[in-house]
Amino acid sequence: MNTTIKICTPQTEQEWQSYYALRWRLLRAPWQQSRGSEQDELEQNAYHVMVKTDEDETVGVGRIHSNTPDEWQIRYMAVDEEYRRRGIASKILQHLEDYARSKGARRISLNAREAAVNFYIHHEYQIIGDAYTLFDVIKHKSMQKIL
């Protein structure tokens, strides 16, 4: 499968629906969470990116928001299973980091699912401690990267 991908910010209502649908399908549905649980109170203040194929299929998503002028936080990163291990998550991460840098960020924080910790370590994030356990089963590590 040789698919071209592009990274963009959701603009149209259809793109937003596709963006949130992928977030819900990958990050909430496997744990029987309701639609809407893939969003939080910071959606309007966050910077969102999505990765689309040349067939206009959304295959990756991510979001970053400012906690303080110096610290920005990544949340809700996900890549469709069929498209993993192709560098898509790395492109999303780089795009979010670049955006935060352009806004004056000095540090990026995130809470990584244990399955994703090595991915973030590979991208120079450090574990700073244990975070929460989502849905009583998904352990997270608190991580950060100094820019």
Phi and psi in degrees as GROMACS dihedral restraints (atoms count N, CA, C in turn):
[ dihedral_restraints ]
;  ai    aj    ak    al  type     phi  dphi    fc
    3     4     5     6     1  -118.6    20    10
    4     5     6     7     1    82.7    20    10
    6     7     8     9     1  -102.1    20    10
    7     8     9    10     1   136.8    20    10
    9    10    11    12     1   -83.8    20    10
   10    11    12    13     1   139.2    20    10
   12    13    14    15     1  -122.0    20    10
   13    14    15    16     1   157.1    20    10
   15    16    17    18     1  -138.5    20    10
   16    17    18    19     1   145.4    20    10
   18    19    20    21     1  -104.0    20    10
   19    20    21    22     1   135.4    20    10
   21    22    23    24     1  -154.1    20    10
   22    23    24    25     1   174.1    20    10
   24    25    26    27     1  -100.4    20    10
   25    26    27    28     1   140.4    20    10
   27    28    29    30     1   -61.8    20    10
   28    29    30    31     1   135.0    20    10
   30    31    32    33     1  -122.1    20    10
   31    32    33    34     1   -50.5    20    10
   33    34    35    36     1   -88.1    20    10
   34    35    36    37     1   165.0    20    10
   36    37    38    39     1   -59.2    20    10
   37    38    39    40     1   -39.5    20    10
   39    40    41    42     1   -64.1    20    10
   40    41    42    43     1   -41.5    20    10
   42    43    44    45     1   -64.9    20    10
   43    44    45    46     1   -42.3    20    10
   45    46    47    48     1   -62.1    20    10
   46    47    48    49     1   -42.1    20    10
   48    49    50    51     1   -62.2    20    10
   49    50    51    52     1   -43.0    20    10
   51    52    53    54     1   -65.7    20    10
   52    53    54    55     1   -40.3    20    10
   54    55    56    57     1   -59.8    20    10
   55    56    57    58     1   -53.8    20    10
   57    58    59    60     1   -68.9    20    10
   58    59    60    61     1   -32.0    20    10
   60    61    62    63     1   -63.3    20    10
   61    62    63    64     1   -42.2    20    10
   63    64    65    66     1   -66.9    20    10
   64    65    66    67     1   -43.2    20    10
   66    67    68    69     1   -57.2    20    10
   67    68    69    70     1   -46.2    20    10
   69    70    71    72     1   -65.2    20    10
   70    71    72    73     1   -47.2    20    10
   72    73    74    75     1   -60.2    20    10
   73    74    75    76     1   -38.8    20    10
   75    76    77    78     1   -91.4    20    10
   76    77    78    79     1   -33.5    20    10
   78    79    80    81     1  -105.4    20    10
   79    80    81    82     1   -12.6    20    10
   81    82    83    84     1  -130.2    20    10
   82    83    84    85     1   -44.2    20    10
   84    85    86    87     1   -56.5    20    10
   85    86    87    88     1   -39.9    20    10
   87    88    89    90     1   -59.9    20    10
   88    89    90    91     1   -17.0    20    10
   90    91    92    93     1  -112.3    20    10
   91    92    93    94     1    25.5    20    10
   93    94    95    96     1    55.3    20    10
   94    95    96    97     1    36.9    20    10
   96    97    98    99     1   -90.0    20    10
   97    98    99   100     1   147.4    20    10
   99   100   101   102     1   -74.7    20    10
  100   101   102   103     1   157.4    20    10
  102   103   104   105     1   -60.4    20    10
  103   104   105   106     1   140.6    20    10
  105   106   107   108     1   102.0    20    10
  106   107   108   109     1   -24.0    20    10
  108   109   110   111     1   -71.7    20    10
  109   110   111   112     1   -11.0    20    10
  111   112   113   114     1   -86.0    20    10
  112   113   114   115     1     4.9    20    10
  114   115   116   117     1  -123.3    20    10
  115   116   117   118     1   157.7    20    10
  117   118   119   120     1  -139.4    20    10
  118   119   120   121     1  -175.4    20    10
  120   121   122   123     1   -71.2    20    10
  121   122   123   124     1    -7.5    20    10
  123   124   125   126     1  -100.5    20    10
  124   125   126   127     1     4.5    20    10
  126   127   128   129     1   -53.9    20    10
  127   128   129   130     1   -44.1    20    10
  129   130   131   132     1   -70.1    20    10
  130   131   132   133     1   -22.3    20    10
  132   133   134   135     1  -100.6    20    10
  133   134   135   136     1     4.6    20    10
  135   136   137   138     1  -102.1    20    10
  136   137   138   139     1   162.9    20    10
  138   139   140   141     1  -104.4    20    10
  139   140   141   142     1   124.5    20    10
  141   142   143   144     1  -113.0    20    10
  142   143   144   145     1   143.4    20    10
  144   145   146   147     1  -132.4    20    10
  145   146   147   148     1   152.9    20    10
  147   148   149   150     1  -138.0    20    10
  148   149   150   151     1   154.0    20    10
  150   151   152   153     1  -114.7    20    10
  151   152   153   154     1   127.9    20    10
  153   154   155   156     1  -121.3    20    10
  154   155   156   157     1   148.9    20    10
  156   157   158   159     1   -85.6    20    10
  157   158   159   160     1   172.0    20    10
  159   160   161   162     1   -67.9    20    10
  160   161   162   163     1   -12.6    20    10
  162   163   164   165     1   -91.8    20    10
  163   164   165   166     1     9.2    20    10
  165   166   167   168     1    70.8    20    10
  166   167   168   169     1    23.5    20    10
  168   169   170   171     1   -89.5    20    10
  169   170   171   172     1   132.6    20    10
  171   172   173   174     1   -81.4    20    10
  172   173   174   175     1   122.2    20    10
  174   175   176   177     1  -122.5    20    10
  175   176   177   178     1    -5.5    20    10
  177   178   179   180     1  -156.8    20    10
  178   179   180   181     1   150.0    20    10
  180   181   182   183     1  -146.6    20    10
  181   182   183   184     1   159.3    20    10
  183   184   185   186     1  -169.4    20    10
  184   185   186   187     1   160.7    20    10
  186   187   188   189     1  -146.3    20    10
  187   188   189   190     1   148.9    20    10
  189   190   191   192     1  -139.3    20    10
  190   191   192   193     1   144.0    20    10
  192   193   194   195     1  -141.6    20    10
  193   194   195   196     1   161.0    20    10
  195   196   197   198     1   -86.9    20    10
  196   197   198   199     1   126.2    20    10
  198   199   200   201     1   -88.5    20    10
  199   200   201   202     1   -41.0    20    10
  201   202   203   204     1  -144.4    20    10
  202   203   204   205     1   169.9    20    10
  204   205   206   207     1   -57.1    20    10
  205   206   207   208     1   -30.7    20    10
  207   208   209   210     1   -88.2    20    10
  208   209   210   211     1   -28.2    20    10
  210   211   212   213     1  -116.9    20    10
  211   212   213   214     1   127.7    20    10
  213   214   215   216     1  -117.4    20    10
  214   215   216   217     1   152.6    20    10
  216   217   218   219     1  -125.7    20    10
  217   218   219   220     1   131.1    20    10
  219   220   221   222     1   -90.3    20    10
  220   221   222   223     1   137.6    20    10
  222   223   224   225     1  -143.1    20    10
  223   224   225   226     1   160.6    20    10
  225   226   227   228     1    57.3    20    10
  226   227   228   229     1    39.4    20    10
  228   229   230   231     1   -82.3    20    10
  229   230   231   232     1   135.3    20    10
  231   232   233   234     1  -159.3    20    10
  232   233   234   235     1   145.8    20    10
  234   235   236   237     1  -130.3    20    10
  235   236   237   238     1   133.6    20    10
  237   238   239   240     1   -53.1    20    10
  238   239   240   241     1   138.2    20    10
  240   241   242   243     1   -52.8    20    10
  241   242   243   244     1   -39.3    20    10
  243   244   245   246     1   -65.8    20    10
  244   245   246   247     1   -20.5    20    10
  246   247   248   249     1  -111.1    20    10
  247   248   249   250     1     9.0    20    10
  249   250   251   252     1   -74.0    20    10
  250   251   252   253     1   158.9    20    10
  252   253   254   255     1    66.4    20    10
  253   254   255   256     1    33.3    20    10
  255   256   257   258     1  -125.1    20    10
  256   257   258   259     1     9.3    20    10
  258   259   260   261     1    88.0    20    10
  259   260   261   262     1     4.0    20    10
  261   262   263   264     1   -67.0    20    10
  262   263   264   265     1   -45.7    20    10
  264   265   266   267     1   -61.6    20    10
  265   266   267   268     1   -38.4    20    10
  267   268   269   270     1   -63.0    20    10
  268   269   270   271     1   -39.1    20    10
  270   271   272   273     1   -67.1    20    10
  271   272   273   274     1   -41.3    20    10
  273   274   275   276     1   -61.5    20    10
  274   275   276   277     1   -48.1    20    10
  276   277   278   279     1   -59.3    20    10
  277   278   279   280     1   -46.3    20    10
  279   280   281   282     1   -61.6    20    10
  280   281   282   283     1   -41.5    20    10
  282   283   284   285     1   -63.2    20    10
  283   284   285   286     1   -45.0    20    10
  285   286   287   288     1   -65.4    20    10
  286   287   288   289     1   -41.8    20    10
  288   289   290   291     1   -62.9    20    10
  289   290   291   292     1   -44.2    20    10
  291   292   293   294     1   -61.2    20    10
  292   293   294   295     1   -41.1    20    10
  294   295   296   297     1   -62.3    20    10
  295   296   297   298     1   -47.9    20    10
  297   298   299   300     1   -60.8    20    10
  298   299   300   301     1   -42.3    20    10
  300   301   302   303     1   -58.4    20    10
  301   302   303   304     1   -42.7    20    10
  303   304   305   306     1   -64.7    20    10
  304   305   306   307     1   -20.1    20    10
  306   307   308   309     1   -98.3    20    10
  307   308   309   310     1     5.7    20    10
  309   310   311   312     1    95.2    20    10
  310   311   312   313     1    10.7    20    10
  312   313   314   315     1   -63.2    20    10
  313   314   315   316     1   142.2    20    10
  315   316   317   318     1  -110.8    20    10
  316   317   318   319     1   -15.4    20    10
  318   319   320   321     1  -151.5    20    10
  319   320   321   322     1   145.4    20    10
  321   322   323   324     1  -121.1    20    10
  322   323   324   325     1   133.1    20    10
  324   325   326   327     1  -116.1    20    10
  325   326   327   328     1   160.4    20    10
  327   328   329   330     1  -164.4    20    10
  328   329   330   331     1   162.8    20    10
  330   331   332   333     1  -116.3    20    10
  331   332   333   334     1   108.5    20    10
  333   334   335   336     1   -96.4    20    10
  334   335   336   337     1   136.4    20    10
  336   337   338   339     1   -61.5    20    10
  337   338   339   340     1   146.7    20    10
  339   340   341   342     1   -53.7    20    10
  340   341   342   343     1   -34.5    20    10
  342   343   344   345     1   -66.4    20    10
  343   344   345   346     1   -18.9    20    10
  345   346   347   348     1  -104.3    20    10
  346   347   348   349     1    -4.1    20    10
  348   349   350   351     1   -56.4    20    10
  349   350   351   352     1   -46.5    20    10
  351   352   353   354     1   -63.1    20    10
  352   353   354   355     1   -34.5    20    10
  354   355   356   357     1   -58.4    20    10
  355   356   357   358     1   -47.5    20    10
  357   358   359   360     1   -70.4    20    10
  358   359   360   361     1   -36.7    20    10
  360   361   362   363     1   -59.6    20    10
  361   362   363   364     1   -42.4    20    10
  363   364   365   366     1   -57.9    20    10
  364   365   366   367     1   -28.1    20    10
  366   367   368   369     1  -101.1    20    10
  367   368   369   370     1    26.0    20    10
  369   370   371   372     1    73.6    20    10
  370   371   372   373     1    22.0    20    10
  372   373   374   375     1   -87.7    20    10
  373   374   375   376     1   149.5    20    10
  375   376   377   378     1  -118.5    20    10
  376   377   378   379     1   143.4    20    10
  378   379   380   381     1   -74.1    20    10
  379   380   381   382     1   129.5    20    10
  381   382   383   384     1  -113.2    20    10
  382   383   384   385     1    -2.2    20    10
  384   385   386   387     1   157.3    20    10
  385   386   387   388     1   178.7    20    10
  387   388   389   390     1   -77.7    20    10
  388   389   390   391     1   145.5    20    10
  390   391   392   393     1  -111.8    20    10
  391   392   393   394     1  -147.5    20    10
  393   394   395   396     1   -84.8    20    10
  394   395   396   397     1   171.4    20    10
  396   397   398   399     1  -114.5    20    10
  397   398   399   400     1   113.7    20    10
  399   400   401   402     1   -82.3    20    10
  400   401   402   403     1   134.1    20    10
  402   403   404   405     1    56.0    20    10
  403   404   405   406     1    27.7    20    10
  405   406   407   408     1    63.9    20    10
  406   407   408   409     1    10.3    20    10
  408   409   410   411     1  -137.8    20    10
  409   410   411   412     1   -23.7    20    10
  411   412   413   414     1  -103.1    20    10
  412   413   414   415     1   100.2    20    10
  414   415   416   417     1   -74.9    20    10
  415   416   417   418     1   142.9    20    10
  417   418   419   420     1  -122.9    20    10
  418   419   420   421     1   152.1    20    10
  420   421   422   423     1  -113.3    20    10
  421   422   423   424     1   138.6    20    10
  423   424   425   426     1   -81.0    20    10
  424   425   426   427     1   128.6    20    10
  426   427   428   429     1  -134.2    20    10
  427   428   429   430     1   157.3    20    10
  429   430   431   432     1  -150.5    20    10
  430   431   432   433     1   160.0    20    10
  432   433   434   435     1  -132.7    20    10
  433   434   435   436     1   128.9    20    10
  435   436   437   438     1   -87.1    20    10
  436   437   438   439     1   127.1    20    10
